[in-house]
Amino acid sequence: QVQLVESGGGFVQAGGSLRLSCAAFGSFRSINTMGWYRQVPGQRREKVARISTGGYTDYADSVKGRFTISRDSAKNTAYLQMNSLKPEDTGVYYCTTVTDGMKNTWGQGTQVTVSS
C-alpha cells in the first residue's frame, strides 16, 4: 500500500509564492510518475504538473513559467514551487503517483488560497 503525505499549502496574497511537498511511503519498488492536480468546487480535477522518473516535466498552460515541479528520488518526494501566484490558482492541490508501473495513488489534498 502507498501513502502520500502532502504539505505546504496555505494562504498567500497574489504575486506570492508557496512550495508544496509530497512524500510517498509504503510498499513499492519504484515510483514512476509524480504529479499535482488541482480542484475547485464544482469543477473537474485538472492537471497542474507532472514529472517522470527521467525528469521529464509536463505543465498545464496556465502555470507554465510560474510553477516548477521537481523530485528527490532518494526521499521519494516531489515538490511544486509556485511563484507569481494568482487568485485563479486557488484550489485543493492533490499529489498523485504511479508506482510499480501501474498503481495510481492520490493524496488527501492541501488547500491553496490566493487573495487578490
N, C-alpha and C positions, 0 to 999 in steps of 0.2 A: 504494500500500500504506500502511496505517495502523499505527502502532506506539504502544502505550500504555506509559508508564513510571510505575510506582506507587512511592510511598514513604510512610514514616510509621508503619508497623506496629511492633509491639514487645510488650513485657511490661509490664503495669501491674496495680496492685492494684485491687480492687473500689472503686468510687467515684472512681477517677481518670479522666483524660482522655487522648485521643490525637487527632491530626489526620492524616488520610490525604490524600495528593495524587495526582493522576493527570494527567499531561501527555500530550497527543496530538501525534504527529509524523508527517510523511509527506505523501503526496499526496492532498489532498481540497480541495473548495471550501467546504464548510461542515460544521459539527458540529451535529447536531440534538439528540438526547438524550444525556446523560451520566449514568452511574449506578454504583451499587455493589451488588454481590451478595455473599452470604456462604455459605460451605460448611463443614460439619464432616464428618469421616469417617463414611461410611455413610448420609449424608443428602443430599437433593437441594439443589442450589444455590438459595438463596432471595433474593428482592429485599430490599434494605435501604433504598435511597433512589434517586430519580431526579430529574433536573432537565431541563426542556426549554429550548429556545432562548429562549423568552419569560420564563423564570424560574419557570414552574410547577413545583412540587415535589410529590413523592409519596413517602410513607414507609410502611414496614411498621409495623403497630400496635405491635409490641414495642419500637420505638425512638422513637416519637413523643414529643416533649418532651425528649428526651435528645440526639438526633443532629440535626445541621444540615448539609444539602448546599448547596453554593454553587459558582459557576463564574466564572472570569475569561475571558471570550471572547477578549480580546486576547492572552492567553497560551495559549489552547486547553487550559485546565487546570480540573479540577474538584477540589473539596475536600470532605472529610467530617469535620466536627468531632464528635467523640464524647465526650460528657460522662456523668458518673454511670455509668460502665461497670460491667457485671455479669458474673459468670462465664459466664453463658449467651450473652454476646456473643462469646465465644471462637470463632475460626474463621479460615479463609483468606478474605480480602476481595479480591474481583475487581472491577476497574474495567471498565466496558463503554461503548462509544459506538455511536451510529448516525450515520454520515456520509453526506453527499450523498443523504440521504433513504432510503437502503436498505442500506448496508454496515454490518454489525454486527461489531465487533471486541472482543476480550477481552484484558485484561492478563494478566500471568503470576501475579498474586496476591501478596498480602502477608499475613503471619501476624500475627494479633492474639491475644494470650493475656491473659486477665484472671484473676487469682488471687483466691480468696476469703479 
